[in-house]
Amino acid sequence: MFRKNDVWIVLLFVIIAVATALGYHFAANNDETGKIAVISLDGQIIRKINLDSLTEPLKIEIDGHYRQVIYAEPGRICFGESECPHKSCVKMGWISERGSSAVCLPNRVIIKIEGDFEETDGVVY
């Protein structure tokens, strides 16, 4: 049923598939900058934090239109306290993925997590 050359062709396809999978795996994990949290107030960047290099929790106080406290821990960040009317920003909870953001509209504060490697959710043409 199979000839000797057929086995070599199947083996070649298996090697190519494994090499491709390993290439994607190492490319996805080759992130030199890590997760950078960018905090901006009224469109101006006020602080950048490398979340992967944090070794202990960090507390950041923001005095905009309303007083806010942002908490950062290794790998994640959130609005912890806020004096804004609805406190929707606090209810958003922790964010930890690149491309994620948390926003307080009344205080005009945005927290966004950036990095070199961004995972693609989908592509639209």
Backbone as a chain_set.jsonl record, in Angstrom:
{"seq": "MFRKNDVWIVLLFVIIAVATALGYHFAANNDETGKIAVISLDGQIIRKINLDSLTEPLKIEIDGHYRQVIYAEPGRICFGESECPHKSCVKMGWISERGSSAVCLPNRVIIKIEGDFEETDGVVY", "coords": {"N": [[0.831, -1.184, 0.0], [1.863, 1.361, 0.909], [4.672, 3.057, -0.392], [8.269, 3.119, -0.211], [9.212, 5.754, -0.546], [6.947, 7.21, 0.109], [6.776, 7.159, 2.893], [8.956, 8.763, 3.603], [8.08, 11.233, 2.637], [5.798, 11.719, 4.234], [7.072, 11.826, 6.714], [8.641, 14.108, 6.311], [6.618, 16.106, 6.149], [5.628, 15.958, 8.771], [7.854, 16.818, 10.236], [8.061, 19.47, 9.285], [5.61, 20.497, 10.244], [5.963, 20.299, 13.035], [8.195, 21.969, 13.388], [7.098, 24.431, 12.584], [5.086, 24.805, 14.536], [6.682, 24.976, 16.858], [8.104, 27.281, 16.212], [6.067, 29.28, 16.228], [5.375, 29.099, 18.914], [7.735, 29.907, 20.3], [8.029, 32.473, 19.243], [5.763, 33.728, 20.243], [6.305, 33.736, 22.96], [8.496, 35.306, 23.188], [8.973, 37.975, 24.533], [10.271, 40.926, 25.197], [9.854, 43.376, 26.466], [7.782, 43.062, 28.222], [4.738, 43.52, 30.129], [3.5, 46.692, 30.032], [2.028, 49.104, 31.942], [0.222, 51.919, 31.188], [-0.622, 54.961, 32.436], [-2.837, 57.55, 32.037], [-3.894, 60.948, 32.294], [-6.324, 63.191, 31.423], [-5.499, 62.841, 28.76], [-2.744, 63.058, 28.864], [0.225, 61.326, 29.478], [0.937, 60.136, 32.637], [2.254, 58.245, 34.096], [4.247, 55.311, 33.717], [4.378, 51.849, 34.121], [6.205, 48.931, 34.517], [4.717, 46.019, 34.644], [5.575, 43.403, 34.85], [7.998, 43.545, 36.124], [7.526, 44.349, 38.669], [7.921, 43.839, 42.143], [6.623, 44.057, 44.486], [3.411, 45.152, 45.798], [2.011, 48.215, 44.498], [0.941, 51.51, 45.133], [-0.835, 54.102, 43.715], [-1.691, 57.425, 43.751], [-4.126, 59.539, 42.377], [-4.907, 62.796, 41.594], [-7.274, 64.265, 40.127], [-10.164, 65.535, 38.72], [-11.575, 64.119, 40.531], [-10.548, 62.318, 43.44], [-8.48, 59.473, 43.192], [-7.331, 56.095, 43.658], [-4.958, 53.939, 42.429], [-4.094, 50.582, 42.143], [-1.297, 48.5, 41.735], [0.054, 45.366, 40.994], [2.369, 42.606, 40.668], [2.087, 41.849, 37.34], [-0.58, 42.769, 37.054], [-3.171, 45.38, 37.264], [-5.343, 47.898, 38.682], [-8.203, 50.116, 39.224], [-8.515, 51.035, 42.452], [-9.764, 52.607, 44.406], [-12.127, 55.283, 44.258], [-13.483, 58.55, 43.994], [-15.361, 59.26, 42.188], [-18.691, 59.665, 40.715], [-20.234, 57.201, 39.92], [-18.514, 55.067, 40.216], [-17.75, 53.134, 38.349], [-15.322, 52.52, 37.275], [-13.908, 51.305, 39.353], [-15.41, 49.025, 39.688], [-14.709, 47.603, 37.442], [-12.522, 46.049, 37.995], [-9.489, 44.049, 38.139], [-7.057, 44.34, 35.529], [-5.08, 42.555, 33.191], [-4.096, 41.685, 30.767], [-2.302, 42.279, 27.691], [-3.25, 45.045, 25.74], [-5.6, 45.427, 27.078], [-7.78, 47.685, 28.823], [-8.72, 50.101, 31.315], [-11.065, 52.499, 32.306], [-11.863, 55.693, 33.625], [-14.297, 57.75, 33.114], [-15.485, 60.179, 34.26], [-13.3, 61.274, 35.651], [-11.413, 61.349, 33.723], [-9.319, 59.477, 33.362], [-7.19, 56.989, 32.127], [-6.174, 53.653, 32.025], [-3.979, 51.612, 30.414], [-2.758, 48.553, 29.151], [0.209, 47.833, 27.618], [2.582, 46.46, 25.227], [5.248, 44.863, 23.348], [4.516, 42.506, 21.941], [1.418, 41.742, 20.803], [-1.502, 39.951, 21.244], [-3.617, 38.672, 18.735], [-7.002, 39.063, 18.344], [-8.722, 38.877, 16.217], [-9.081, 39.313, 12.68], [-10.015, 41.769, 10.374], [-11.109, 42.347, 7.132]], "CA": [[0.0, 0.0, 0.0], [2.79, 2.494, 0.946], [5.999, 2.821, -0.931], [9.349, 3.622, 0.635], [9.265, 7.211, -0.692], [5.784, 7.793, 0.784], [7.125, 7.307, 4.304], [9.838, 9.939, 3.701], [7.259, 12.436, 2.409], [5.003, 11.911, 5.446], [8.01, 12.253, 7.751], [8.997, 15.5, 6.01], [5.486, 16.943, 6.546], [5.573, 15.967, 10.241], [8.951, 17.681, 10.696], [7.675, 20.857, 8.973], [4.536, 20.887, 11.159], [6.535, 20.475, 14.375], [9.038, 23.167, 13.343], [6.208, 25.59, 12.529], [4.463, 24.965, 15.852], [7.709, 25.479, 17.774], [8.389, 28.671, 15.832], [5.004, 30.13, 16.766], [5.453, 29.074, 20.375], [8.846, 30.742, 20.763], [7.763, 33.862, 18.859], [4.744, 34.255, 21.152], [6.861, 33.905, 24.294], [9.688, 36.144, 23.12], [8.487, 39.315, 24.856], [11.353, 41.507, 25.963], [9.451, 44.528, 27.252], [6.784, 42.703, 29.21], [3.488, 44.279, 30.144], [3.693, 48.052, 30.509], [0.777, 49.814, 32.227], [0.341, 53.346, 30.913], [-1.697, 55.698, 33.101], [-2.921, 58.911, 31.501], [-4.907, 61.843, 32.859], [-6.644, 64.219, 30.425], [-4.74, 62.597, 27.542], [-1.307, 63.176, 29.113], [0.767, 60.183, 30.217], [1.493, 60.574, 33.923], [3.078, 57.19, 34.702], [4.377, 54.023, 33.051], [4.82, 50.849, 35.091], [6.442, 47.597, 33.974], [4.015, 45.126, 35.567], [6.319, 42.154, 35.023], [9.174, 43.729, 36.974], [7.12, 44.699, 40.035], [8.169, 42.785, 43.125], [5.685, 44.256, 45.592], [2.283, 45.993, 45.399], [2.275, 49.641, 44.332], [-0.254, 52.335, 45.3], [-0.663, 55.368, 43.009], [-2.808, 58.339, 44.004], [-4.396, 60.458, 41.28], [-5.743, 63.938, 41.967], [-7.84, 64.945, 38.972], [-11.428, 66.117, 39.174], [-11.902, 63.301, 41.692], [-9.4, 61.588, 43.973], [-8.502, 58.05, 42.886], [-6.162, 55.305, 44.021], [-4.729, 52.827, 41.509], [-3.227, 49.565, 42.724], [-0.578, 47.664, 40.774], [0.74, 44.199, 41.535], [3.054, 41.931, 39.575], [1.25, 41.311, 36.275], [-1.95, 43.292, 36.959], [-3.397, 46.734, 37.759], [-6.77, 48.223, 38.754], [-8.663, 51.245, 40.016], [-8.882, 50.474, 43.744], [-10.69, 53.517, 45.08], [-12.431, 56.46, 43.462], [-14.553, 59.414, 44.498], [-16.252, 59.611, 41.081], [-20.084, 59.368, 41.071], [-20.765, 55.846, 39.754], [-17.461, 54.102, 40.553], [-17.686, 52.067, 37.342], [-13.908, 52.164, 37.087], [-13.532, 50.381, 40.43], [-16.14, 47.779, 39.44], [-14.086, 46.887, 36.325], [-11.606, 45.071, 38.572], [-8.106, 43.953, 37.685], [-6.757, 44.031, 34.137], [-3.758, 41.95, 33.164], [-3.702, 41.275, 29.415], [-1.896, 43.345, 26.782], [-4.371, 45.563, 24.97], [-6.715, 45.709, 27.981], [-7.786, 49.032, 29.388], [-9.74, 50.475, 32.297], [-11.283, 53.925, 32.09], [-12.763, 56.468, 34.481], [-14.695, 58.893, 32.292], [-15.635, 61.454, 34.972], [-11.998, 61.806, 36.055], [-10.604, 61.353, 32.501], [-8.126, 58.668, 33.598], [-7.158, 55.747, 31.354], [-5.085, 52.712, 32.272], [-3.896, 50.684, 29.287], [-1.591, 47.674, 29.208], [0.853, 47.737, 26.315], [3.759, 45.608, 25.11], [5.635, 44.648, 21.956], [3.752, 41.424, 21.341], [-0.015, 41.838, 21.087], [-2.239, 38.827, 20.712], [-4.647, 39.085, 17.794], [-8.298, 38.428, 18.564], [-9.324, 38.622, 14.932], [-8.644, 40.179, 11.586], [-11.136, 42.19, 9.541], [-10.673, 42.902, 5.85]], "C": [[0.887, 1.264, 0.0], [4.107, 2.093, 0.312], [7.024, 3.461, -0.01], [9.413, 5.146, 0.593], [8.085, 7.9, 0.0], [6.077, 8.039, 2.262], [8.001, 8.546, 4.492], [9.05, 11.233, 3.518], [6.411, 12.738, 3.646], [5.89, 12.406, 6.584], [8.436, 13.707, 7.545], [7.873, 16.451, 6.429], [5.365, 17.041, 8.068], [6.661, 16.892, 10.792], [8.624, 19.151, 10.441], [6.595, 21.341, 9.942], [5.071, 21.157, 12.559], [7.393, 21.744, 14.415], [8.192, 24.44, 13.314], [5.562, 25.849, 13.883], [5.462, 25.501, 16.865], [8.07, 26.927, 17.471], [7.341, 29.626, 16.365], [5.074, 30.206, 18.283], [6.558, 30.002, 20.886], [8.664, 32.2, 20.379], [6.758, 34.488, 19.816], [5.308, 34.51, 22.536], [8.114, 34.768, 24.327], [9.283, 37.597, 23.309], [9.506, 39.979, 25.753], [10.903, 42.666, 26.84], [8.44, 44.182, 28.318], [5.528, 43.536, 29.077], [3.751, 45.641, 30.785], [2.32, 48.69, 30.704], [1.037, 51.3, 32.028], [-0.872, 54.032, 31.522], [-1.689, 57.12, 32.545], [-4.091, 59.657, 32.12], [-5.1, 62.985, 31.868], [-5.79, 64.08, 29.172], [-3.231, 62.701, 27.69], [-0.84, 61.978, 29.936], [1.397, 60.698, 31.509], [2.389, 59.509, 34.555], [3.087, 55.966, 33.806], [4.968, 53.048, 34.058], [5.02, 49.527, 34.367], [5.867, 46.593, 34.976], [4.766, 43.82, 35.809], [7.518, 42.31, 35.952], [8.814, 44.164, 38.398], [7.402, 43.526, 40.968], [7.243, 42.897, 44.324], [4.558, 45.167, 45.118], [2.652, 47.482, 45.403], [0.947, 50.389, 44.428], [0.03, 53.695, 44.659], [-1.893, 56.226, 43.252], [-2.906, 59.345, 42.868], [-5.303, 61.559, 41.805], [-6.154, 64.674, 40.706], [-9.073, 65.699, 39.447], [-11.902, 65.402, 40.441], [-10.631, 62.593, 42.153], [-9.565, 60.108, 43.667], [-7.228, 57.397, 43.39], [-6.113, 54.116, 43.068], [-3.76, 51.867, 42.195], [-2.59, 48.754, 41.597], [0.129, 46.559, 41.536], [1.474, 43.527, 40.377], [2.067, 41.323, 38.576], [-0.139, 41.881, 36.147], [-2.071, 44.669, 37.602], [-4.902, 47.003, 37.793], [-6.993, 49.58, 39.426], [-9.134, 50.651, 41.343], [-9.918, 51.293, 44.468], [-10.928, 54.714, 44.172], [-13.564, 57.245, 44.099], [-15.497, 59.845, 43.38], [-17.667, 59.107, 41.381], [-20.499, 57.898, 41.001], [-19.775, 54.743, 40.111], [-17.404, 52.908, 39.609], [-16.253, 51.594, 37.134], [-13.456, 51.159, 38.135], [-14.181, 49.019, 40.19], [-15.533, 46.97, 38.297], [-13.111, 45.834, 36.829], [-10.225, 45.116, 37.947], [-8.041, 43.718, 36.183], [-5.326, 43.513, 34.088], [-3.273, 41.569, 31.767], [-3.287, 42.482, 28.579], [-3.084, 43.763, 25.918], [-5.583, 45.868, 25.822], [-6.629, 47.143, 28.471], [-8.912, 49.168, 30.398], [-9.839, 51.992, 32.233], [-12.185, 54.493, 33.166], [-13.113, 57.727, 33.696], [-14.842, 60.191, 33.077], [-14.295, 62.094, 35.349], [-11.026, 61.894, 34.877], [-9.266, 60.638, 32.704], [-8.26, 57.361, 32.819], [-5.946, 54.944, 31.793], [-5.106, 51.738, 31.103], [-2.638, 49.849, 29.447], [-1.068, 47.493, 27.796], [2.017, 46.765, 26.382], [4.074, 45.41, 23.65], [4.759, 43.615, 21.274], [2.303, 41.546, 21.763], [-0.696, 40.632, 20.47], [-3.362, 39.348, 19.845], [-5.934, 38.325, 18.09], [-8.955, 38.071, 17.24], [-8.808, 39.607, 13.912], [-9.855, 40.485, 10.734], [-10.575, 42.791, 8.256], [-11.771, 43.729, 5.261]], "O": [[0.68, 2.149, -0.83], [4.585, 0.967, 0.455], [6.677, 4.252, 0.866], [9.651, 5.769, 1.627], [8.207, 9.046, 0.432], [5.648, 9.054, 2.811], [7.804, 9.3, 5.445], [9.335, 12.227, 4.185], [6.316, 13.893, 4.061], [5.501, 13.302, 7.333], [8.573, 14.454, 8.515], [8.149, 17.502, 7.008], [5.032, 18.104, 8.593], [6.407, 17.665, 11.716], [8.886, 19.994, 11.299], [6.656, 22.477, 10.412], [4.678, 22.132, 13.199], [7.321, 22.508, 15.378], [8.544, 25.426, 13.96], [5.5, 26.994, 14.33], [5.129, 26.388, 17.651], [8.316, 27.711, 18.388], [7.684, 30.68, 16.9], [4.854, 31.268, 18.866], [6.332, 30.792, 21.802], [9.1, 33.084, 21.115], [6.888, 35.662, 20.165], [4.84, 35.414, 23.229], [8.724, 34.94, 25.382], [9.252, 38.365, 22.348], [9.608, 39.648, 26.934], [11.523, 42.918, 27.873], [8.26, 44.962, 29.253], [5.286, 44.172, 28.051], [4.171, 45.724, 31.939], [1.542, 48.806, 29.757], [1.953, 51.867, 32.623], [-2.011, 53.726, 31.169], [-0.667, 57.806, 32.579], [-5.133, 59.077, 32.426], [-4.14, 63.669, 31.514], [-5.395, 65.084, 28.579], [-2.505, 62.453, 26.727], [-1.432, 61.654, 30.965], [2.267, 61.569, 31.49], [3.188, 59.814, 35.44], [2.07, 55.618, 33.206], [5.928, 53.367, 34.76], [4.116, 49.049, 33.682], [6.459, 46.348, 36.027], [4.608, 43.199, 36.86], [8.004, 41.325, 36.509], [9.699, 44.328, 39.239], [7.152, 42.37, 40.627], [7.094, 41.946, 45.091], [4.726, 45.886, 44.133], [3.481, 47.938, 46.192], [-0.056, 49.951, 43.866], [1.006, 54.361, 45.006], [-3.015, 55.795, 42.986], [-1.907, 59.928, 42.448], [-6.349, 61.283, 42.394], [-5.468, 65.596, 40.264], [-9.031, 66.411, 40.45], [-12.543, 66.0, 41.306], [-9.746, 62.305, 41.348], [-10.644, 59.545, 43.852], [-6.19, 58.043, 43.531], [-7.089, 53.382, 42.916], [-2.744, 52.281, 42.752], [-3.255, 48.374, 40.634], [0.725, 46.79, 42.588], [1.219, 43.853, 39.218], [1.312, 40.41, 38.908], [-0.846, 41.518, 35.207], [-1.209, 45.085, 38.376], [-5.655, 46.406, 37.024], [-6.11, 50.117, 40.095], [-10.062, 49.842, 41.356], [-10.842, 50.75, 45.073], [-10.047, 55.114, 43.411], [-14.488, 56.67, 44.674], [-16.348, 60.708, 43.596], [-17.835, 58.215, 42.213], [-21.076, 57.395, 41.965], [-20.176, 53.593, 40.289], [-17.051, 51.802, 40.018], [-16.005, 50.421, 36.854], [-12.69, 50.247, 37.822], [-13.573, 47.983, 40.456], [-15.806, 45.775, 38.182], [-12.895, 44.825, 36.158], [-9.846, 46.097, 37.309], [-8.862, 42.989, 35.625], [-4.464, 43.967, 34.841], [-2.121, 41.164, 31.617], [-3.841, 43.571, 28.73], [-3.829, 42.916, 25.426], [-6.517, 46.51, 25.343], [-5.551, 47.736, 28.527], [-9.913, 48.454, 30.346], [-8.828, 52.686, 32.121], [-13.156, 53.855, 33.574], [-12.314, 58.662, 33.623], [-14.367, 61.228, 32.612], [-14.175, 63.319, 35.363], [-9.937, 62.452, 35.014], [-8.219, 61.124, 32.277], [-9.305, 56.711, 32.847], [-4.841, 55.472, 31.919], [-6.129, 51.11, 30.831], [-1.584, 50.359, 29.828], [-1.79, 47.061, 26.897], [2.394, 46.304, 27.46], [3.261, 45.75, 22.79], [4.308, 43.828, 20.149], [1.99, 41.463, 22.951], [-0.485, 40.329, 19.296], [-3.993, 40.352, 20.175], [-5.953, 37.094, 18.087], [-9.667, 37.071, 17.15], [-8.176, 40.608, 14.251], [-10.634, 39.592, 10.403], [-9.68, 43.635, 8.291], [-11.609, 44.289, 4.177]]}, "num_chains": 1, "name": "protein.A"}
